[in-house]
Amino acid sequence: MLDLTRIRAETPATARRAYLHNAGAALTPAPIVKAMKDYLDLEAEIGGYAAAAQEAQQLDGVYASVARLLNAAPDEIALVENATVAWQMAFYGLALTFKPGDRILTAEAEYGANYVAFLQIMRRSGIIIDVVPSGPNGLLDVGALEGMIDGRVKLIAITWVPTNGGLTNPAAAIGRVARAHGIPYLLDGCQAVGQMAVDVEALGCDMFSATGRKFLRGPRGSGFLYMRRALMQKLEPPMIDHFAAEWVARDRYELRPDARRFENWENNYAARLGLGLAVDYALAIGLDVIEARCRQLAARLRDGLSALQHVTLRDLGPNPSAIVSFTHERVAAADIVKQAAARNINIGASDPASTRIDAERRKLPMLVRASPHYYNSEDDVDRLLALCAELA
Ligand SMILES: Cc1ncc(COP(=O)(O)O)c(C=O)c1O
């Protein structure tokens, strides 16, 4: 059972605002904020190196926490500064092996940061980017994916839950195809982690990238990469320092044996600590409980919005996630965000350029993006619905 009273008390801003911007950056629980402040105070008192040494056990435990969250092993986890760096480390590492004519298969709702990286490697190495079409229900068409595979496909890179709406791509079915053909599978789980259960074994992905600040409720500037051990040992990181690889002789280095080969030496330890605590916080509540509550609140919001005149819901697919996207035929998204802010309702907007292929296909303008989390109340959702009902 979700102890909403305690959870909201530990998220004091919920008393002052309807915070529905969790796909942007969620509110971090107060005990975690305090732990990070305490860590900064410790650094101020004894210095950063001594603080890290004193808290080494807890800092090391962050790998185990993230591993538990994903059903992975701690040595398969790299802690980095955001989801983009995590994804880049995996993608650009693999890209070192690409040859002209190699193909990447991706999804229509692929995130912009990933797609521009595909374009760069296309320009640099002559690879081909092939976008797997979506089926009539909006999900990536797994049959079409299967049909597109040949010996030149060197990577399947998919965004599980896109930034611009509730679509939840069939990540595990994609994983089965990737496994059957022995193709590396990079899953962008940035918007999924923290709002639903993640099991990299069940998903069948070889690489999984995510951020701390969104549905996980961790601090900004935190993220992680999971890489399956067997793949990692074959893959050179695109960039290394003397933490990722020991300088063992004048003309030789040896890569670390674990996923920390994708990290470098210097880090924000307070943020890292906060990330670990945020993962533990989510695990203590239970991802199944979190997911059920997120879906329930998102369904309430979608039901309410779909009853309103002039409002069009823009989410794709069955059983959508807690990212609710919509437009109003008379009021621009940015205006709605502003009017909401004036009433202490926090929501965001999603730019077509962040998912250009999907946005062009569906002729999407800027979307309003409202993303409830388990700590929201029904009243938070209803406050946004009341605002939308009053729009011109
Ligand atoms: C689907 C998806 N992938 C990746 C990212 C990038 O995450 P970060 O900003 O932590 O690098 C985002 C950010 O919104 C996202 O929505």
The ligand as a Gaussian input file, in Angstrom:
#p B3LYP/6-31G(d) Opt

LIG

0 1
 C       13.581000       9.638000     -24.074000
 C       14.710000      10.445000     -23.530000
 N       15.966000      10.007000     -23.659000
 C       17.011000      10.692000     -23.202000
 C       16.848000      11.900000     -22.569000
 C       18.062000      12.643000     -22.115000
 O       18.195000      12.619000     -20.739000
 P       19.276000      13.560000     -20.020000
 O       18.749000      14.955000     -20.158000
 O       19.342000      13.078000     -18.611000
 O       20.550000      13.389000     -20.739000
 C       15.553000      12.406000     -22.400000
 C       15.361000      13.711000     -21.739000
 O       14.305000      14.285000     -21.740000
 C       14.455000      11.661000     -22.893000
 O       13.212000      12.115000     -22.768000

